[in-house]
C-alpha cells in the first residue's frame, strides 16, 4: 500500500513540475512578467498542500532546474536562489499544513515569508560571498516583495481555491494529504 501512495505522490509531483516548467513561458512573453507574477511558485506552493514534504521539496528543486535546462530561465545565478526558495516553500508548507495541521492561509503565508527569507539569504550568499559584489538588503527585499506583490496577491487569491478543488477532485481529505 505504501508503494501505491508513493506512486500517487510521484505522479502528482511530476504533473506539478511539468506545469511549473510550462506556465512561466506564457508570462515570459511579456518583459518582467515572470518576476512580477511569479508563475513558477504556483505549482510548488500547490504541491506543499497535496504532497508530503519530500515530494513537495522535489517539486521545488526539480522545477527550476528543468526550466533552466529547457528554456534558460531562471538564469544563472538566480536559479540557485530559486532552488533554495522553492524547496523551502514545499517543505515548510507541507510541514505546517499537513503535519502541523495549521489552516490553509496560515500555512501559505508562513511558507511564503520563510521562502522570501531564504531568497534574501541566497542572494546574500551569491552576491556578497561568492561574487564579491555589494549586498543591499533594502534593494533585495524591495525587489522580491514590492516587485512580486502582484504575484503574491495572485497566489493568495487562487492557490486556496485550486487546492480545495484539487483535494475534492483527487479524493484527498480536505484537511490533510494521505499519510
C-alpha positions as CSV (number, residue, x, y, z in Angstrom):
1,X,0.0,0.0,0.0
2,X,2.8,2.4,0.8
3,X,4.2,1.9,-2.8
4,X,0.9,2.9,-4.3
5,X,0.8,6.0,-2.1
6,X,4.3,6.9,-3.2
7,X,3.3,6.4,-6.8
8,X,0.4,8.8,-6.4
9,X,2.8,11.3,-4.8
10,X,5.3,10.9,-7.7
11,X,2.6,11.3,-10.3
12,X,1.2,14.4,-8.7
13,X,4.7,15.8,-8.2
14,X,5.6,15.1,-11.9
15,X,2.5,16.9,-13.1
16,X,3.2,19.9,-10.9
17,X,6.8,20.0,-12.2
18,X,5.5,20.0,-15.8
19,X,3.1,22.8,-15.0
20,X,6.0,24.7,-13.3
21,X,8.1,24.5,-16.5
22,X,5.3,25.3,-18.9
23,X,3.3,28.1,-17.0
24,X,6.2,30.6,-16.8
25,X,6.6,30.5,-20.6
26,X,3.3,32.3,-21.0
27,X,4.5,35.0,-18.6
28,X,8.0,35.4,-20.1
29,X,6.4,36.6,-23.3
30,X,5.9,39.9,-21.6
31,X,9.0,41.7,-20.2
32,X,9.5,41.1,-16.4
33,X,6.1,39.4,-16.1
34,X,7.7,36.3,-14.7
35,X,9.4,38.3,-11.9
36,X,6.2,40.2,-11.2
37,X,3.6,37.3,-11.2
38,X,5.9,34.5,-10.0
39,X,4.3,31.7,-12.1
40,X,6.8,29.0,-11.1
41,X,5.9,29.5,-7.5
42,X,2.2,28.5,-8.0
43,X,2.6,24.7,-8.7
44,X,5.3,24.5,-6.0
45,X,3.0,26.0,-3.4
46,X,0.1,23.8,-4.5
47,X,2.5,20.8,-4.1
48,X,3.1,21.8,-0.5
49,X,-0.6,21.3,0.2
50,X,-1.1,18.0,-1.6
51,X,2.3,16.3,-1.3
52,X,4.3,15.1,1.6
53,X,7.4,17.2,2.5
54,X,9.8,15.0,0.4
55,X,7.9,15.2,-2.8
56,X,7.0,18.9,-2.2
57,X,10.7,19.6,-1.9
58,X,11.5,17.7,-5.0
59,X,8.9,19.8,-6.9
60,X,10.7,22.9,-5.6
61,X,14.1,21.7,-6.6
62,X,13.4,20.0,-10.0
63,X,11.1,22.6,-11.4
64,X,13.7,25.5,-11.7
65,X,16.4,23.0,-12.8
66,X,14.3,21.6,-15.7
67,X,13.0,25.1,-16.6
68,X,16.6,26.3,-16.8
69,X,17.7,23.3,-18.9
70,X,14.8,23.6,-21.4
71,X,14.4,27.4,-21.5
72,X,17.4,29.1,-19.9
73,X,15.0,30.6,-17.3
74,X,15.8,31.2,-14.5
75,X,19.2,32.3,-15.5
76,X,22.4,31.5,-13.6
77,X,22.9,32.6,-10.7
78,X,19.2,33.2,-10.0
79,X,18.4,29.5,-10.4
80,X,20.4,28.7,-7.3
81,X,18.4,31.1,-5.2
82,X,15.1,29.8,-6.7
83,X,16.0,26.2,-5.9
84,X,16.5,27.1,-2.3
85,X,13.4,29.3,-2.1
86,X,11.1,26.9,-3.9
87,X,12.3,23.8,-2.0
88,X,11.7,25.7,1.3
89,X,8.2,26.6,0.1
90,X,7.4,23.0,-0.5
91,X,8.9,21.7,2.7
92,X,7.6,24.4,5.0
93,X,4.1,24.4,3.5
94,X,3.7,20.6,3.7
95,X,5.0,20.5,7.3
96,X,3.0,23.4,8.5
97,X,-0.3,22.5,6.8
98,X,-0.2,18.7,6.7
99,X,1.9,17.8,9.8
100,X,1.3,20.9,11.9
101,X,-2.4,21.0,11.0
102,X,-2.5,24.7,10.6
103,X,-5.1,26.4,8.4
104,X,-4.6,27.0,4.8
105,X,-3.8,30.7,4.9
106,X,-1.5,30.4,7.9
107,X,0.4,27.7,6.2
108,X,0.5,29.5,2.8
109,X,1.6,32.9,4.3
110,X,4.2,31.4,6.7
111,X,5.8,29.4,3.9
112,X,5.8,32.4,1.6
113,X,7.5,34.5,4.2
114,X,10.1,31.9,5.1
115,X,10.7,31.3,1.4
116,X,11.4,35.0,0.9
117,X,13.8,35.0,3.8
118,X,15.6,32.1,2.1
119,X,15.6,34.1,-1.1
120,X,17.3,37.0,0.7
121,X,19.9,34.7,2.3
122,X,20.5,33.1,-1.0
123,X,21.0,36.5,-2.7
124,X,23.4,37.5,0.1
125,X,25.5,34.3,-0.3
126,X,25.6,34.6,-4.1
127,X,26.1,38.3,-4.4
128,X,28.3,39.0,-1.5
129,X,30.1,35.8,-0.6
130,X,30.7,34.2,-4.0
131,X,30.6,37.1,-6.5
132,X,32.1,39.7,-4.1
133,X,29.5,42.3,-5.0
134,X,27.9,44.7,-2.6
135,X,24.7,43.4,-0.9
136,X,22.0,45.9,-0.3
137,X,19.3,44.3,1.9
138,X,16.8,47.0,1.2
139,X,17.2,46.7,-2.5
140,X,16.9,42.9,-2.5
141,X,13.9,42.8,-0.1
142,X,12.2,45.5,-2.2
143,X,12.8,43.6,-5.4
144,X,11.3,40.3,-4.0
145,X,8.5,41.8,-2.1
146,X,7.5,45.0,-3.9
147,X,8.1,43.8,-7.5
148,X,6.5,40.5,-6.7
149,X,3.4,42.0,-5.0
150,X,1.1,41.2,-7.9
151,X,2.3,37.6,-7.8
152,X,1.9,37.3,-4.1
153,X,-1.7,38.7,-4.4
154,X,-2.3,36.2,-7.2
155,X,-1.0,33.3,-5.1
156,X,-3.1,34.3,-2.1
157,X,-6.2,34.6,-4.3
158,X,-6.0,31.5,-6.5
159,X,-4.0,28.9,-4.6
160,X,-6.5,28.2,-1.8
161,X,-9.3,27.8,-4.4
162,X,-7.2,25.5,-6.5
163,X,-6.1,23.4,-3.5
164,X,-9.6,22.9,-2.2
165,X,-10.8,21.9,-5.7
166,X,-7.9,19.5,-6.1
167,X,-8.4,17.9,-2.8
168,X,-12.1,17.4,-3.5
169,X,-11.4,16.0,-7.0
170,X,-8.5,13.9,-6.0
171,X,-10.5,12.3,-3.2
172,X,-7.9,13.6,-0.7
173,X,-9.1,14.7,2.7
174,X,-9.9,18.4,2.7
175,X,-7.7,18.7,5.8
176,X,-4.5,16.8,5.0
177,X,-2.8,14.7,2.4
178,X,-2.9,10.9,2.6
179,X,-0.3,9.6,5.0
